[in-house]
Amino acid sequence: MSHVINQPIRIEYQPAGGVAGLTVGAEIFDETGEKDTHDFPDILLDEMVLVGSSMYRKEFTPDEVGTWTVHIADSAAGTAIKQYVVVKDIEKMITIPAMVG
């Protein structure tokens, strides 16, 4: 799935077993692969308590096109890596099927 530049992207993370009460942090790496500490210093995800489990969320807004990578780690030693493709405009996100005639 692609996302549009300068529009918020929601990071979602669910730890193994949906454990509640964890500290969950994320590091954001920009389209060049460099850690973007200027715009996105290490951030903490917000806990959303669900029935029987927890989900952690936070938003970030990329300011360049390309592939952005988020490294997530929780206080129970769980980790995840997520990538988000960022495009210039919504038209780049739509695939138009070829006309057969």
Biopython code that builds the backbone (N, CA, C, O; Angstrom):
import numpy as np
from Bio.PDB.StructureBuilder import StructureBuilder

atoms = [
    (1, "MET", "N", (0.839, -1.182, 0.000)),
    (1, "MET", "CA", (0.000, 0.000, 0.000)),
    (1, "MET", "C", (0.881, 1.241, 0.000)),
    (1, "MET", "O", (1.874, 1.308, 0.725)),
    (2, "SER", "N", (0.519, 2.204, -0.802)),
    (2, "SER", "CA", (1.261, 3.457, -0.874)),
    (2, "SER", "C", (0.581, 4.534, -0.050)),
    (2, "SER", "O", (-0.617, 4.472, 0.227)),
    (3, "HIS", "N", (1.373, 5.519, 0.331)),
    (3, "HIS", "CA", (0.888, 6.658, 1.100)),
    (3, "HIS", "C", (1.332, 7.930, 0.391)),
    (3, "HIS", "O", (2.323, 7.925, -0.340)),
    (4, "VAL", "N", (0.602, 9.018, 0.607)),
    (4, "VAL", "CA", (0.895, 10.289, -0.059)),
    (4, "VAL", "C", (1.806, 11.152, 0.823)),
    (4, "VAL", "O", (1.626, 11.242, 2.037)),
    (5, "ILE", "N", (2.780, 11.776, 0.174)),
    (5, "ILE", "CA", (3.713, 12.663, 0.868)),
    (5, "ILE", "C", (2.943, 13.733, 1.658)),
    (5, "ILE", "O", (1.890, 14.201, 1.226)),
    (6, "ASN", "N", (3.480, 14.102, 2.802)),
    (6, "ASN", "CA", (2.918, 15.132, 3.684)),
    (6, "ASN", "C", (1.538, 14.777, 4.254)),
    (6, "ASN", "O", (0.800, 15.657, 4.697)),
    (7, "GLN", "N", (1.202, 13.499, 4.239)),
    (7, "GLN", "CA", (-0.027, 13.012, 4.861)),
    (7, "GLN", "C", (0.360, 12.031, 5.973)),
    (7, "GLN", "O", (1.273, 11.228, 5.780)),
    (8, "PRO", "N", (-0.304, 12.075, 7.120)),
    (8, "PRO", "CA", (0.071, 11.200, 8.233)),
    (8, "PRO", "C", (-0.067, 9.717, 7.892)),
    (8, "PRO", "O", (-0.999, 9.304, 7.203)),
    (9, "ILE", "N", (0.873, 8.939, 8.386)),
    (9, "ILE", "CA", (0.848, 7.482, 8.282)),
    (9, "ILE", "C", (0.734, 6.943, 9.700)),
    (9, "ILE", "O", (1.498, 7.339, 10.579)),
    (10, "ARG", "N", (-0.205, 6.051, 9.924)),
    (10, "ARG", "CA", (-0.371, 5.457, 11.249)),
    (10, "ARG", "C", (0.490, 4.198, 11.361)),
    (10, "ARG", "O", (0.342, 3.252, 10.587)),
    (11, "ILE", "N", (1.380, 4.211, 12.333)),
    (11, "ILE", "CA", (2.164, 3.024, 12.684)),
    (11, "ILE", "C", (1.304, 2.225, 13.655)),
    (11, "ILE", "O", (0.815, 2.772, 14.644)),
    (12, "GLU", "N", (1.115, 0.937, 13.381)),
    (12, "GLU", "CA", (0.381, 0.076, 14.304)),
    (12, "GLU", "C", (1.256, -1.127, 14.644)),
    (12, "GLU", "O", (1.920, -1.702, 13.782)),
    (13, "TYR", "N", (1.236, -1.485, 15.914)),
    (13, "TYR", "CA", (2.053, -2.605, 16.391)),
    (13, "TYR", "C", (1.270, -3.360, 17.450)),
    (13, "TYR", "O", (0.752, -2.768, 18.397)),
    (14, "GLN", "N", (1.190, -4.668, 17.282)),
    (14, "GLN", "CA", (0.575, -5.508, 18.301)),
    (14, "GLN", "C", (1.626, -6.512, 18.763)),
    (14, "GLN", "O", (2.082, -7.339, 17.974)),
    (15, "PRO", "N", (2.011, -6.446, 20.031)),
    (15, "PRO", "CA", (3.028, -7.365, 20.538)),
    (15, "PRO", "C", (2.500, -8.793, 20.607)),
    (15, "PRO", "O", (1.290, -9.019, 20.631)),
    (16, "ALA", "N", (3.407, -9.737, 20.638)),
    (16, "ALA", "CA", (3.029, -11.144, 20.772)),
    (16, "ALA", "C", (2.128, -11.306, 21.987)),
    (16, "ALA", "O", (2.453, -10.839, 23.079)),
    (17, "GLY", "N", (1.009, -11.962, 21.795)),
    (17, "GLY", "CA", (0.072, -12.169, 22.888)),
    (17, "GLY", "C", (-0.751, -10.949, 23.233)),
    (17, "GLY", "O", (-1.559, -10.999, 24.161)),
    (18, "GLY", "N", (-0.571, -9.839, 22.505)),
    (18, "GLY", "CA", (-1.340, -8.625, 22.772)),
    (18, "GLY", "C", (-1.124, -8.058, 24.162)),
    (18, "GLY", "O", (-2.041, -7.494, 24.760)),
    (19, "VAL", "N", (0.098, -8.209, 24.679)),
    (19, "VAL", "CA", (0.425, -7.798, 26.043)),
    (19, "VAL", "C", (0.195, -6.310, 26.256)),
    (19, "VAL", "O", (0.574, -5.480, 25.430)),
    (20, "ALA", "N", (-0.433, -5.992, 27.382)),
    (20, "ALA", "CA", (-0.695, -4.598, 27.743)),
    (20, "ALA", "C", (0.405, -4.071, 28.659)),
    (20, "ALA", "O", (1.143, -4.843, 29.272)),
    (21, "GLY", "N", (0.503, -2.749, 28.741)),
    (21, "GLY", "CA", (1.404, -2.109, 29.689)),
    (21, "GLY", "C", (2.865, -2.068, 29.285)),
    (21, "GLY", "O", (3.731, -1.817, 30.123)),
    (22, "LEU", "N", (3.150, -2.311, 28.018)),
    (22, "LEU", "CA", (4.538, -2.271, 27.551)),
    (22, "LEU", "C", (4.936, -0.846, 27.175)),
    (22, "LEU", "O", (4.084, 0.007, 26.926)),
    (23, "THR", "N", (6.223, -0.612, 27.138)),
    (23, "THR", "CA", (6.765, 0.600, 26.534)),
    (23, "THR", "C", (7.179, 0.197, 25.124)),
    (23, "THR", "O", (7.975, -0.725, 24.944)),
    (24, "VAL", "N", (6.641, 0.885, 24.134)),
    (24, "VAL", "CA", (6.918, 0.555, 22.737)),
    (24, "VAL", "C", (7.504, 1.786, 22.063)),
    (24, "VAL", "O", (6.874, 2.843, 22.019)),
    (25, "GLY", "N", (8.702, 1.640, 21.543)),
    (25, "GLY", "CA", (9.385, 2.738, 20.873)),
    (25, "GLY", "C", (9.574, 2.467, 19.397)),
    (25, "GLY", "O", (9.536, 1.319, 18.956)),
    (26, "ALA", "N", (9.778, 3.533, 18.633)),
    (26, "ALA", "CA", (9.999, 3.408, 17.196)),
    (26, "ALA", "C", (11.083, 4.370, 16.740)),
    (26, "ALA", "O", (11.191, 5.497, 17.224)),
    (27, "GLU", "N", (11.882, 3.890, 15.795)),
    (27, "GLU", "CA", (12.876, 4.728, 15.116)),
    (27, "GLU", "C", (12.446, 4.807, 13.663)),
    (27, "GLU", "O", (12.107, 3.791, 13.057)),
    (28, "ILE", "N", (12.459, 6.007, 13.102)),
    (28, "ILE", "CA", (12.015, 6.207, 11.728)),
    (28, "ILE", "C", (13.218, 6.515, 10.848)),
    (28, "ILE", "O", (14.024, 7.397, 11.142)),
    (29, "PHE", "N", (13.311, 5.758, 9.755)),
    (29, "PHE", "CA", (14.385, 5.925, 8.784)),
    (29, "PHE", "C", (13.775, 6.462, 7.499)),
    (29, "PHE", "O", (12.806, 5.905, 6.982)),
    (30, "ASP", "N", (14.349, 7.549, 6.985)),
    (30, "ASP", "CA", (13.773, 8.222, 5.825)),
    (30, "ASP", "C", (14.063, 7.485, 4.525)),
    (30, "ASP", "O", (14.604, 6.379, 4.527)),
    (31, "GLU", "N", (13.695, 8.114, 3.422)),
    (31, "GLU", "CA", (13.816, 7.509, 2.092)),
    (31, "GLU", "C", (15.259, 7.218, 1.686)),
    (31, "GLU", "O", (15.491, 6.451, 0.752)),
    (32, "THR", "N", (16.225, 7.814, 2.368)),
    (32, "THR", "CA", (17.637, 7.550, 2.061)),
    (32, "THR", "C", (18.187, 6.401, 2.909)),
    (32, "THR", "O", (19.316, 5.955, 2.702)),
    (33, "GLY", "N", (17.380, 5.926, 3.865)),
    (33, "GLY", "CA", (17.830, 4.868, 4.770)),
    (33, "GLY", "C", (18.480, 5.397, 6.032)),
    (33, "GLY", "O", (18.909, 4.625, 6.889)),
    (34, "GLU", "N", (18.552, 6.720, 6.147)),
    (34, "GLU", "CA", (19.153, 7.337, 7.336)),
    (34, "GLU", "C", (18.098, 7.534, 8.415)),
    (34, "GLU", "O", (16.940, 7.829, 8.119)),
    (35, "LYS", "N", (18.507, 7.366, 9.670)),
    (35, "LYS", "CA", (17.594, 7.611, 10.785)),
    (35, "LYS", "C", (17.273, 9.104, 10.805)),
    (35, "LYS", "O", (18.173, 9.944, 10.837)),
    (36, "ASP", "N", (15.985, 9.419, 10.786)),
    (36, "ASP", "CA", (15.536, 10.807, 10.729)),
    (36, "ASP", "C", (15.343, 11.346, 12.142)),
    (36, "ASP", "O", (14.220, 11.454, 12.634)),
    (37, "THR", "N", (16.450, 11.681, 12.777)),
    (37, "THR", "CA", (16.388, 12.168, 14.157)),
    (37, "THR", "C", (15.977, 13.638, 14.227)),
    (37, "THR", "O", (15.541, 14.111, 15.276)),
    (38, "HIS", "N", (16.113, 14.351, 13.128)),
    (38, "HIS", "CA", (15.723, 15.763, 13.122)),
    (38, "HIS", "C", (14.205, 15.907, 13.206)),
    (38, "HIS", "O", (13.691, 16.590, 14.092)),
    (39, "ASP", "N", (13.489, 15.263, 12.284)),
    (39, "ASP", "CA", (12.032, 15.368, 12.256)),
    (39, "ASP", "C", (11.350, 14.369, 13.180)),
    (39, "ASP", "O", (10.259, 14.627, 13.689)),
    (40, "PHE", "N", (11.997, 13.227, 13.395)),
    (40, "PHE", "CA", (11.388, 12.155, 14.182)),
    (40, "PHE", "C", (12.397, 11.555, 15.152)),
    (40, "PHE", "O", (12.949, 10.485, 14.896)),
    (41, "PRO", "N", (12.636, 12.240, 16.263)),
    (41, "PRO", "CA", (13.501, 11.607, 17.272)),
    (41, "PRO", "C", (12.797, 10.335, 17.741)),
    (41, "PRO", "O", (11.624, 10.129, 17.426)),
    (42, "ASP", "N", (13.489, 9.491, 18.480)),
    (42, "ASP", "CA", (12.850, 8.261, 18.958)),
    (42, "ASP", "C", (11.486, 8.595, 19.540)),
    (42, "ASP", "O", (11.356, 9.522, 20.339)),
    (43, "ILE", "N", (10.485, 7.850, 19.147)),
    (43, "ILE", "CA", (9.128, 8.139, 19.592)),
    (43, "ILE", "C", (8.555, 6.945, 20.351)),
    (43, "ILE", "O", (8.978, 5.806, 20.155)),
    (44, "LEU", "N", (7.599, 7.222, 21.210)),
    (44, "LEU", "CA", (6.889, 6.176, 21.934)),
    (44, "LEU", "C", (5.493, 6.043, 21.353)),
    (44, "LEU", "O", (4.817, 7.043, 21.110)),
    (45, "LEU", "N", (5.060, 4.809, 21.131)),
    (45, "LEU", "CA", (3.733, 4.557, 20.609)),
    (45, "LEU", "C", (2.724, 4.601, 21.753)),
    (45, "LEU", "O", (3.039, 4.257, 22.893)),
    (46, "ASP", "N", (1.518, 5.027, 21.429)),
    (46, "ASP", "CA", (0.436, 5.118, 22.407)),
    (46, "ASP", "C", (-0.295, 3.784, 22.478)),
    (46, "ASP", "O", (-0.561, 3.160, 21.450)),
    (47, "GLU", "N", (-0.619, 3.347, 23.693)),
    (47, "GLU", "CA", (-1.324, 2.080, 23.867)),
    (47, "GLU", "C", (-2.816, 2.267, 23.677)),
    (47, "GLU", "O", (-3.411, 3.201, 24.213)),
    (48, "MET", "N", (-3.411, 1.376, 22.913)),
    (48, "MET", "CA", (-4.854, 1.329, 22.713)),
    (48, "MET", "C", (-5.308, -0.013, 23.271)),
    (48, "MET", "O", (-4.985, -1.059, 22.709)),
    (49, "VAL", "N", (-6.047, 0.008, 24.361)),
    (49, "VAL", "CA", (-6.489, -1.233, 24.985)),
    (49, "VAL", "C", (-7.709, -1.764, 24.237)),
    (49, "VAL", "O", (-8.721, -1.077, 24.097)),
    (50, "LEU", "N", (-7.589, -2.993, 23.764)),
    (50, "LEU", "CA", (-8.678, -3.658, 23.055)),
    (50, "LEU", "C", (-9.225, -4.761, 23.953)),
    (50, "LEU", "O", (-8.619, -5.075, 24.977)),
    (51, "VAL", "N", (-10.330, -5.338, 23.597)),
    (51, "VAL", "CA", (-10.880, -6.444, 24.377)),
    (51, "VAL", "C", (-9.906, -7.616, 24.305)),
    (51, "VAL", "O", (-9.703, -8.204, 23.243)),
    (52, "GLY", "N", (-9.311, -7.945, 25.439)),
    (52, "GLY", "CA", (-8.415, -9.094, 25.517)),
    (52, "GLY", "C", (-6.988, -8.864, 25.055)),
    (52, "GLY", "O", (-6.166, -9.773, 25.172)),
    (53, "SER", "N", (-6.656, -7.687, 24.534)),
    (53, "SER", "CA", (-5.279, -7.437, 24.095)),
    (53, "SER", "C", (-5.041, -5.933, 23.945)),
    (53, "SER", "O", (-5.934, -5.117, 24.174)),
    (54, "SER", "N", (-3.838, -5.599, 23.562)),
    (54, "SER", "CA", (-3.484, -4.197, 23.355)),
    (54, "SER", "C", (-2.833, -4.004, 21.991)),
    (54, "SER", "O", (-2.165, -4.894, 21.463)),
    (55, "MET", "N", (-3.048, -2.818, 21.441)),
    (55, "MET", "CA", (-2.430, -2.387, 20.192)),
    (55, "MET", "C", (-1.744, -1.063, 20.500)),
    (55, "MET", "O", (-2.225, -0.281, 21.319)),
    (56, "TYR", "N", (-0.623, -0.818, 19.840)),
    (56, "TYR", "CA", (0.125, 0.421, 20.051)),
    (56, "TYR", "C", (0.155, 1.186, 18.735)),
    (56, "TYR", "O", (0.354, 0.596, 17.673)),
    (57, "ARG", "N", (-0.046, 2.508, 18.807)),
    (57, "ARG", "CA", (-0.156, 3.317, 17.590)),
    (57, "ARG", "C", (0.542, 4.662, 17.748)),
    (57, "ARG", "O", (0.696, 5.188, 18.850)),
    (58, "LYS", "N", (0.953, 5.188, 16.619)),
    (58, "LYS", "CA", (1.497, 6.547, 16.536)),
    (58, "LYS", "C", (1.483, 6.938, 15.065)),
    (58, "LYS", "O", (1.538, 6.072, 14.192)),
    (59, "GLU", "N", (1.411, 8.219, 14.786)),
    (59, "GLU", "CA", (1.456, 8.699, 13.405)),
    (59, "GLU", "C", (2.741, 9.473, 13.156)),
    (59, "GLU", "O", (3.293, 10.098, 14.061)),
    (60, "PHE", "N", (3.206, 9.420, 11.911)),
    (60, "PHE", "CA", (4.293, 10.279, 11.469)),
    (60, "PHE", "C", (3.943, 10.764, 10.068)),
    (60, "PHE", "O", (3.170, 10.125, 9.355)),
    (61, "THR", "N", (4.518, 11.899, 9.680)),
    (61, "THR", "CA", (4.211, 12.489, 8.380)),
    (61, "THR", "C", (5.500, 12.609, 7.567)),
    (61, "THR", "O", (6.330, 13.474, 7.843)),
    (62, "PRO", "N", (5.667, 11.743, 6.565)),
    (62, "PRO", "CA", (6.875, 11.798, 5.731)),
    (62, "PRO", "C", (6.881, 13.032, 4.833)),
    (62, "PRO", "O", (5.844, 13.453, 4.322)),
    (63, "ASP", "N", (8.076, 13.603, 4.652)),
    (63, "ASP", "CA", (8.189, 14.827, 3.861)),
    (63, "ASP", "C", (8.941, 14.633, 2.547)),
    (63, "ASP", "O", (9.292, 15.602, 1.876)),
    (64, "GLU", "N", (9.184, 13.383, 2.189)),
    (64, "GLU", "CA", (9.850, 13.063, 0.915)),
    (64, "GLU", "C", (9.242, 11.780, 0.359)),
    (64, "GLU", "O", (8.733, 10.954, 1.117)),
    (65, "VAL", "N", (9.292, 11.611, -0.971)),
    (65, "VAL", "CA", (8.827, 10.370, -1.579)),
    (65, "VAL", "C", (9.907, 9.299, -1.423)),
    (65, "VAL", "O", (11.089, 9.610, -1.277)),
    (66, "GLY", "N", (9.490, 8.061, -1.456)),
    (66, "GLY", "CA", (10.418, 6.942, -1.327)),
    (66, "GLY", "C", (9.897, 5.945, -0.295)),
    (66, "GLY", "O", (8.752, 6.031, 0.149)),
    (67, "THR", "N", (10.750, 5.007, 0.074)),
    (67, "THR", "CA", (10.368, 3.995, 1.051)),
    (67, "THR", "C", (10.909, 4.381, 2.420)),
    (67, "THR", "O", (12.116, 4.545, 2.598)),
    (68, "TRP", "N", (10.016, 4.523, 3.374)),
    (68, "TRP", "CA", (10.351, 4.852, 4.756)),
    (68, "TRP", "C", (10.277, 3.582, 5.580)),
    (68, "TRP", "O", (9.390, 2.755, 5.369)),
    (69, "THR", "N", (11.195, 3.417, 6.512)),
    (69, "THR", "CA", (11.258, 2.216, 7.333)),
    (69, "THR", "C", (11.123, 2.596, 8.802)),
    (69, "THR", "O", (11.711, 3.576, 9.258)),
    (70, "VAL", "N", (10.338, 1.807, 9.537)),
    (70, "VAL", "CA", (10.146, 2.036, 10.960)),
    (70, "VAL", "C", (10.588, 0.783, 11.711)),
    (70, "VAL", "O", (10.097, -0.314, 11.448)),
    (71, "HIS", "N", (11.522, 0.957, 12.649)),
    (71, "HIS", "CA", (11.972, -0.128, 13.521)),
    (71, "HIS", "C", (11.249, 0.036, 14.849)),
    (71, "HIS", "O", (11.328, 1.088, 15.482)),
    (72, "ILE", "N", (10.547, -1.006, 15.265)),
    (72, "ILE", "CA", (9.760, -0.967, 16.496)),
    (72, "ILE", "C", (10.335, -1.968, 17.486)),
    (72, "ILE", "O", (10.707, -3.079, 17.110)),
    (73, "ALA", "N", (10.407, -1.570, 18.758)),
    (73, "ALA", "CA", (10.871, -2.467, 19.820)),
    (73, "ALA", "C", (10.034, -2.225, 21.063)),
    (73, "ALA", "O", (9.715, -1.084, 21.399)),
    (74, "ASP", "N", (9.676, -3.328, 21.755)),
    (74, "ASP", "CA", (8.909, -3.169, 22.986)),
    (74, "ASP", "C", (9.725, -3.619, 24.192)),
    (74, "ASP", "O", (10.772, -4.250, 24.045)),
    (75, "SER", "N", (9.241, -3.290, 25.376)),
    (75, "SER", "CA", (9.984, -3.561, 26.611)),
    (75, "SER", "C", (9.990, -5.034, 26.996)),
    (75, "SER", "O", (10.609, -5.402, 27.995)),
    (76, "ALA", "N", (9.308, -5.893, 26.221)),
    (76, "ALA", "CA", (9.352, -7.339, 26.451)),
    (76, "ALA", "C", (10.229, -8.023, 25.404)),
    (76, "ALA", "O", (10.123, -9.231, 25.197)),
    (77, "ALA", "N", (11.090, -7.254, 24.747)),
    (77, "ALA", "CA", (12.053, -7.734, 23.744)),
    (77, "ALA", "C", (11.419, -8.093, 22.399)),
    (77, "ALA", "O", (12.054, -8.761, 21.583)),
    (78, "GLY", "N", (10.191, -7.665, 22.155)),
    (78, "GLY", "CA", (9.579, -7.871, 20.848)),
    (78, "GLY", "C", (10.035, -6.795, 19.878)),
    (78, "GLY", "O", (10.283, -5.656, 20.275)),
    (79, "THR", "N", (10.146, -7.156, 18.610)),
    (79, "THR", "CA", (10.562, -6.191, 17.591)),
    (79, "THR", "C", (9.757, -6.389, 16.311)),
    (79, "THR", "O", (9.169, -7.446, 16.086)),
    (80, "ALA", "N", (9.743, -5.362, 15.490)),
    (80, "ALA", "CA", (9.121, -5.430, 14.172)),
    (80, "ALA", "C", (9.758, -4.366, 13.295)),
    (80, "ALA", "O", (10.237, -3.343, 13.784)),
    (81, "ILE", "N", (9.758, -4.618, 12.002)),
    (81, "ILE", "CA", (10.205, -3.641, 11.017)),
    (81, "ILE", "C", (9.073, -3.486, 10.009)),
    (81, "ILE", "O", (8.571, -4.468, 9.463)),
    (82, "LYS", "N", (8.680, -2.236, 9.772)),
    (82, "LYS", "CA", (7.610, -1.951, 8.822)),
    (82, "LYS", "C", (8.128, -0.960, 7.791)),
    (82, "LYS", "O", (8.920, -0.072, 8.104)),
    (83, "GLN", "N", (7.665, -1.128, 6.550)),
    (83, "GLN", "CA", (8.050, -0.199, 5.496)),
    (83, "GLN", "C", (6.807, 0.428, 4.891)),
    (83, "GLN", "O", (5.762, -0.211, 4.769)),
    (84, "TYR", "N", (6.943, 1.698, 4.515)),
    (84, "TYR", "CA", (5.847, 2.465, 3.947)),
    (84, "TYR", "C", (6.349, 3.147, 2.677)),
    (84, "TYR", "O", (7.326, 3.894, 2.715)),
    (85, "VAL", "N", (5.682, 2.892, 1.558)),
    (85, "VAL", "CA", (6.026, 3.527, 0.290)),
    (85, "VAL", "C", (5.269, 4.847, 0.205)),
    (85, "VAL", "O", (4.045, 4.880, 0.333)),
    (86, "VAL", "N", (6.004, 5.930, -0.011)),
    (86, "VAL", "CA", (5.415, 7.268, -0.066)),
    (86, "VAL", "C", (5.546, 7.795, -1.492)),
    (86, "VAL", "O", (6.632, 7.800, -2.071)),
    (87, "VAL", "N", (4.413, 8.238, -2.048)),
    (87, "VAL", "CA", (4.381, 8.749, -3.419)),
    (87, "VAL", "C", (4.000, 10.221, -3.407)),
    (87, "VAL", "O", (3.551, 10.756, -2.394)),
    (88, "LYS", "N", (4.190, 10.868, -4.559)),
    (88, "LYS", "CA", (3.944, 12.310, -4.653)),
    (88, "LYS", "C", (2.460, 12.658, -4.606)),
    (88, "LYS", "O", (2.072, 13.632, -3.961)),
    (89, "ASP", "N", (1.628, 11.869, -5.285)),
    (89, "ASP", "CA", (0.206, 12.184, -5.301)),
    (89, "ASP", "C", (-0.624, 10.911, -5.399)),
    (89, "ASP", "O", (-0.113, 9.821, -5.651)),
    (90, "ILE", "N", (-1.894, 11.089, -5.195)),
    (90, "ILE", "CA", (-2.820, 9.963, -5.136)),
    (90, "ILE", "C", (-2.870, 9.191, -6.450)),
    (90, "ILE", "O", (-3.138, 7.990, -6.442)),
    (91, "GLU", "N", (-2.619, 9.849, -7.573)),
    (91, "GLU", "CA", (-2.683, 9.181, -8.863)),
    (91, "GLU", "C", (-1.651, 8.073, -8.976)),
    (91, "GLU", "O", (-1.867, 7.105, -9.704)),
    (92, "LYS", "N", (-0.536, 8.195, -8.273)),
    (92, "LYS", "CA", (0.490, 7.167, -8.301)),
    (92, "LYS", "C", (0.051, 5.914, -7.549)),
    (92, "LYS", "O", (0.640, 4.846, -7.713)),
    (93, "MET", "N", (-0.987, 6.050, -6.725)),
    (93, "MET", "CA", (-1.465, 4.929, -5.934)),
    (93, "MET", "C", (-2.496, 4.089, -6.686)),
    (93, "MET", "O", (-2.803, 2.972, -6.268)),
    (94, "ILE", "N", (-3.026, 4.604, -7.771)),
    (94, "ILE", "CA", (-4.108, 3.929, -8.489)),
    (94, "ILE", "C", (-3.556, 3.193, -9.701)),
    (94, "ILE", "O", (-2.819, 3.764, -10.505)),
    (95, "THR", "N", (-3.914, 1.936, -9.822)),
    (95, "THR", "CA", (-3.533, 1.164, -10.986)),
    (95, "THR", "C", (-4.745, 1.059, -11.889)),
    (95, "THR", "O", (-5.793, 0.560, -11.479)),
    (96, "ILE", "N", (-4.601, 1.528, -13.114)),
    (96, "ILE", "CA", (-5.720, 1.495, -14.063)),
    (96, "ILE", "C", (-5.537, 0.277, -14.956)),
    (96, "ILE", "O", (-4.502, 0.143, -15.609)),
    (97, "PRO", "N", (-6.538, -0.626, -14.996)),
    (97, "PRO", "CA", (-6.402, -1.806, -15.828)),
    (97, "PRO", "C", (-6.345, -1.453, -17.311)),
    (97, "PRO", "O", (-6.993, -0.508, -17.761)),
    (98, "ALA", "N", (-5.574, -2.212, -18.050)),
    (98, "ALA", "CA", (-5.446, -1.982, -19.487)),
    (98, "ALA", "C", (-6.752, -2.331, -20.185)),
    (98, "ALA", "O", (-7.431, -3.284, -19.804)),
    (99, "MET", "N", (-7.099, -1.559, -21.203)),
    (99, "MET", "CA", (-8.310, -1.843, -21.986)),
    (99, "MET", "C", (-7.979, -2.906, -23.009)),
    (99, "MET", "O", (-6.987, -2.799, -23.730)),
    (100, "VAL", "N", (-8.798, -3.918, -23.071)),
    (100, "VAL", "CA", (-8.612, -4.980, -24.055)),
    (100, "VAL", "C", (-9.696, -4.799, -25.109)),
    (100, "VAL", "O", (-10.878, -4.715, -24.778)),
    (101, "GLY", "N", (-9.296, -4.740, -26.379)),
    (101, "GLY", "CA", (-10.318, -4.455, -27.371)),
    (101, "GLY", "C", (-10.104, -5.099, -28.668)),
    (101, "GLY", "O", (-10.909, -4.927, -29.583)),
]
sb = StructureBuilder()
sb.init_structure("model")
sb.init_model(0)
sb.init_chain("A")
sb.init_seg("    ")
for serial, (resi, resn, name, xyz) in enumerate(atoms, 1):
    if name == "N":
        sb.init_residue(resn, " ", resi, " ")
    sb.init_atom(name, np.array(xyz, "f"), 0.0, 1.0, " ", f" {name:<3s}", serial, name[0])
structure = sb.get_structure()
